[in-house]
């Protein structure tokens, strides 16, 4: 861990009250459109009498300039009191649109969202059901996907709004470059919901440059052989796509197409999309860093390291921050979004 410095001055506020007696803080930002969570252990058990449930909580890691913004903003949903401490768990504001506590959305032939895009749908839900008396989720920065995907014909007897939103957001694919289809993602920045398009890893953009001399403490990575052959089957139709000449051997993947894809050519193209979407994400890197704690999911970092295997641009896919006493550590997950089956070769560096 690293001592507290200008990059790491942890502060916790519940409501408008600063919590000074905390033993530990754990922030988990899993990425892949999942909710972020914050766990705090408070050394004063009397906080359980402060009606903490659903209270707004903010986590700061610095003061002044851009660091004045909270690195996490959410709401307390779990409370674990003890004899000498109290543990709380909070989630970002999307918790009100997903999970057991969210009101299910029913979409019927009579009342539906035909013609609405995914972004228009979630905007309508937030405006009418959540931001009725105060702004819980700021939607001022929302913009639609390109191409847009609509809910026309979609019906459900009851699902959470966020799960419906993601179901259609995942269909919004920018396929201008067939070798690297780019998906759209949803993240929270403070209380602001952001929908953005992934950048190409090769477009030269990077938010930070990290090296062992500047910001990078250590890293480890797993390398897998990415799938290079996709097979799609649906009804009487079948599609196959193979990328390259497979110098490391063929690694196949069965791809389940959406119901609207029925022709052989469409099947093959869908297999191509699924294979190429993951081709750039063949390494799973864990980087322990001493700065850029505020970096966002799907931002780019450049690893300026001697090892050719990992030198270059990488996409931030997850982030974990741990505070214990006077020490703070931050670990970034790079490239690979979530664990999947495959053959791995594990390397350790630093």
Secondary structure, 3 states (H helix, E strand, C coil): CEECCCCCCCEEEECCEEECCEEEEEEEECCCCCCCEEEEEECCHHHHHCCCCCCEEEEECCCCHHHHCCCEEEEEEEEEECCCCEEEEEEEHHHHHCCCCCCCEEECCCCCCCCCEHHHHHHHHHHHHHCCCCCCCECCCCCCCCCCCECCCCCEEEECHHHHHHHHHCCCEECCCCCCCEEEEEEEECCEEEEEECCCCCCCCCCEEEECCEEEEEEEEEEECCCCEEEEEECCEEEEEECCCCCCCCCEEEECCCCCCCCHHHHHHHHHHHHHHCCCCCEEEEEEECCCCCCCCCCEEEECCCCCCCCEEEEEEEEEEEEECCEEEEEEEEECCCCCCCCEEEEEEC
